């Protein structure tokens, strides 16, 4: 998961990566500007769609597929859906604060003079929020793992290792 997050951060930025990782694709629409600035040509305007379409829906289908492959019961699936839904709800405020910090950081970087102290303060605040999200993600994984049996968790690990190998990641 950490390798996945670091790849997302490199490719799409911290706030977007965390939103994708925590299943908040709707929050990505807030990042997209309504129209390009007048000085920017239309061809260079940033894309309003998040990369790779609706990543949250695709991730949900993939996870449902994994649960079928490990033979999770309908009761287990319902519990896990509830855990995941609650995790998304619980993390929304933190993700929103992280987005706001990122927007402030971008405004500071675009200012005529750089305020290095304020930028460092924003970095520290961002890292604190990222740590909160990382901790929350781990607790969510623990809760999901507690629902599955030991055999299901072992089978899930094998499936995740295979998927990682197909995509060239170490597990």
N, C-alpha and C positions, 0 to 999 in steps of 0.2 A: 504494500500500500504506500509506503514512504517513497519508493522508487517511482510509482505511478504519480504521486503528488509532485515530486520534484520535476518530473517530465512535464507535467501540466504547468507548473510554475514557470519553467524555462520557456515554454511555447506560448502561453496565454496570459501570464501575469498571476500574481498571488491571489487576488480576489476572485478572478474567474476560475482559477484552479480549485480553490476551496469550494466555490459554489458548485462546480461540476462534481467534485469528489463527494460532496454531501447531498447531491441530488436536488439542487435548487436551480434547474435550468431556466425557470421563469424569471429568476433574479438577473439573469444575463441580459435580458431585454433592457434593464435599467442602464447598462453600460453603453448601449448603442445610441449614438447621437441621432436625433430626429432628422437632421439635414446637415450636410457638410458645411463648414464655414464658407462664407462667400469667396474668400481668397483661395479655397481649395478647389481644383477642377473636379468635375463630377466623376471622372474615371478614377481619381485617386481617393474617392470617398471611402471611409471604412465600411465594411460589410455590416449590415444590421442583423444578420443571422449569426447565432453562435457557431463556432466551428463544428463540423460534423453533425449538423442538424440537431435533433432533439436527443441529446446524450442521456438525459435522465430516463426517458422512456426506454431507450435501448439498454441502458444499464439495468433497469427493472426487469425487462424481458430476459436478459442474460442471467440475472440472479434467480429468477423464477425457474429458468432452465436448470441451473445448478441444483436448486432444491428438488426438482423432479429427479435429477440424476442420482441424488443421494437418498431418494425415496423418503422425503419428508412427508409426514402425515398432513392431512388438511388442518388439523389443530395446530401443528407446528408452524405451518405456513401462515396461518392467521396470526399466531403470536409474533412471528418474525415480521410480518407486514406491520403490525401495530408498533413494534419496537422501532422499525425503520421510519415509519411515519412520525412517531414522536421525536425521534432524533432530528429529523428535518425541521420540525416545528421548533424544537429547542435551540437549534443552531442558527435560525434565521436572524435573530437579533444580533448575534455576534458577527455573522457574515455582513449584515447591513452596516455595522460599525466599522468593519474592516474596509468595506467599500468606501465609506465616508472618509476614512483615514487616507486611503489611496487617492481619492479625489483631491483632498487637501494637499497631499504630497505633490500631485501633478500641478496644482496651482502654484505651489511654492517653487517648483522647478521651472515654471514658465515665467516667474516674476523677473523684473529687470535686475534685481539683486538677489543673490542666493543667501538665504538664512540657514546656515549650516546647523545651528543649534536647534532650530525648529524641525529641520529635516531629520536630525538624529533622534529627537524626541518622538517624532512620528514613527520612525523605524522601530524604536523600543516599544511603543504602544502597539504597533502592528505585530511584532514578534510575540508579545504577550497574548494578543488575540489568536494568533496562529497556534500558540501553545494550548490555549483553551480549546480550540477546535480539534487539535490533534488528540488531546486527552478525551474529549467527548467522543471522537471517532473510535478510540480504543475501548471506551466503556460500552459503546454500541456493539462493537465486535464481540466483546465479552458476553453481553446479554444475548446476542444471537447464538453464540457458541454454547451458552448454557441451555438453550432450548433443544439443541441437537444432541444426539447420543454420541458416545465416543467413536463408534464405528462410522457414523455419518460425518463427523468432523474429520476423521482420517481419510475418508473417501473424498470429501470436499478438498482437502489439502492436495491429494493426488490430482484431482481435476484442475485445481488452480496452478499446480506445477506444470501440467501439460499445456495449459493455456499460456503461461508465461514463456515456456520454451518455444511455442509456436510464434510468439511475438518477439523472440530474441532477448527476453529478460531472464535474469537469474532469480531464483526464488529462495 
